[in-house]
Amino acid sequence: MGSESINSEIREYLNGKAEFTDDMKAAGLIINSTNYPEYEKSEELQYIESQTPNDVPIFTSSLCFAVFDQCALQANPERLIGIGLYDTFSKAKRIEIAPSKITHPDILKNAENFLGEAGINYSIVPDRVGMIFPRIVSMIINEAVQVYSEGIASKEDIDTAMKLGTNYPFGPLEWADRLGAGLVYNILTALQRDFGEDRYRPHPTLKEMAKLNKKFYE
């Protein structure tokens, strides 16, 4: 359940490393790739919980809602483990996972065994909105959007300057298109909500592009 594009990427990423089934009662591990909106994610997690045994780990993308927030609506919240899923996640050299403070050790061990057997490099990170890479790159994108909106530089010049100056594989506005303006906007909105700091406030242009489902390069 979750994002169609991310689910397709997961299937391709795990091709030959895991068996997939539509029967959740027979699954040894569940992945929910929905990042937003909150009501949709909550409904999916409650459905997953009702259809699966209590000892089956649930990887839940936690870029816009921390795992501890998602635990509130679960009868068995110790099953949840956060994971950073976004379009193009498979191009990264490792993925991020984030158990909450109440994730059961056996659940986490089972999940780690799965990742290890699949040959997937991963890092365990704190249970916080945005995790690490998505949080940092979203803030860089937001700053680049401001520079672009003020007419200081073209989108091409912004991306070229960042790629040459930092050796990033993509410029920030290219990254915005790859991740999706909607996801970047929702990560920043969640960070501002959780921390109450203006430095996370999404730029109005980013909000506009998210609402209109627009890209910088079209």
Backbone hydrogen bonds, N-H to C=O, Kabsch-Sander energy under -0.5 kcal/mol:
donor,donor_aa,acceptor,acceptor_aa,energy
7,N,3,S,-2.7
8,S,4,E,-2.0
9,E,5,S,-1.8
10,I,6,I,-2.6
11,R,7,N,-2.3
12,E,8,S,-2.0
13,Y,9,E,-2.8
14,L,10,I,-2.6
15,N,12,E,-0.8
16,G,18,A,-0.5
17,K,14,L,-2.6
18,A,14,L,-1.5
24,M,22,D,-1.1
26,A,23,D,-1.6
27,A,24,M,-0.9
30,I,57,P,-2.4
32,N,59,F,-3.3
33,S,1,M,-1.8
33,S,31,I,-0.6
41,K,37,P,-2.0
42,S,38,E,-2.8
43,E,39,Y,-2.2
44,E,40,E,-2.1
45,L,41,K,-2.5
46,Q,42,S,-2.3
47,Y,43,E,-2.0
48,I,44,E,-2.8
49,E,45,L,-2.5
50,S,46,Q,-1.7
51,Q,47,Y,-1.0
51,Q,48,I,-0.8
52,T,48,I,-0.8
52,T,49,E,-0.6
56,V,53,P,-1.5
58,I,79,R,-2.4
59,F,30,I,-3.3
59,F,57,P,-0.5
60,T,58,I,-0.6
60,T,81,I,-2.7
61,S,32,N,-2.6
62,S,83,I,-1.5
69,D,66,A,-0.6
70,Q,66,A,-1.7
71,C,67,V,-2.1
72,A,68,F,-0.5
72,A,69,D,-0.8
73,L,70,Q,-1.1
74,Q,71,C,-2.0
79,R,76,N,-1.8
80,L,77,P,-1.6
81,I,58,I,-2.3
82,G,98,A,-2.6
83,I,60,T,-1.4
84,G,96,E,-2.2
85,L,83,I,-1.0
89,F,86,Y,-2.2
91,K,88,T,-1.7
92,A,89,F,-1.6
95,I,121,N,-2.2
97,I,123,S,-2.6
98,A,82,G,-2.4
100,S,80,L,-0.7
103,T,100,S,-1.1
104,H,78,E,-2.1
108,L,104,H,-2.3
109,K,105,P,-2.4
110,N,106,D,-2.4
111,A,107,I,-2.2
112,E,108,L,-2.7
113,N,109,K,-2.4
114,F,110,N,-2.0
115,L,111,A,-2.2
116,G,112,E,-2.7
117,E,113,N,-2.8
118,A,114,F,-1.7
119,G,116,G,-1.3
120,I,115,L,-2.7
121,N,119,G,-0.5
123,S,95,I,-2.1
125,V,97,I,-2.9
125,V,123,S,-0.6
128,R,126,P,-1.8
130,G,62,S,-0.6
130,G,63,L,-0.6
131,M,128,R,-1.9
135,R,130,G,-1.4
136,I,132,I,-2.5
137,V,133,F,-2.9
138,S,134,P,-1.9
139,M,135,R,-1.6
140,I,136,I,-2.0
141,I,137,V,-2.5
142,N,138,S,-2.3
143,E,139,M,-1.8
144,A,140,I,-2.3
145,V,141,I,-2.6
146,Q,142,N,-1.7
147,V,143,E,-2.1
148,Y,144,A,-2.6
149,S,145,V,-2.8
150,E,146,Q,-1.9
151,G,148,Y,-1.3
152,I,147,V,-1.8
153,A,147,V,-0.6
158,I,154,S,-2.5
159,D,155,K,-2.3
160,T,156,E,-2.6
161,A,157,D,-2.6
162,M,158,I,-1.9
163,K,159,D,-2.3
164,L,160,T,-2.6
165,G,161,A,-2.5
166,T,162,M,-2.0
167,N,163,K,-1.3
168,Y,162,M,-0.8
175,W,171,G,-2.5
176,A,172,P,-2.0
177,D,173,L,-1.6
178,R,174,E,-2.0
179,L,175,W,-3.0
180,G,176,A,-2.4
184,V,180,G,-2.0
185,Y,181,A,-2.7
186,N,182,G,-2.2
187,I,183,L,-2.5
188,L,184,V,-2.3
189,T,185,Y,-2.5
190,A,186,N,-2.1
191,L,187,I,-2.3
192,Q,188,L,-2.6
193,R,189,T,-2.2
194,D,190,A,-2.6
195,F,191,L,-2.7
196,G,192,Q,-2.1
200,Y,197,E,-1.5
201,R,198,D,-2.0
206,L,203,H,-0.6
207,K,203,H,-2.2
208,E,204,P,-2.6
209,M,205,T,-2.4
210,A,206,L,-2.3
211,K,207,K,-2.5
212,L,208,E,-2.1
213,N,209,M,-0.6
213,N,210,A,-0.6
214,K,209,M,-2.6
218,E,216,F,-0.7
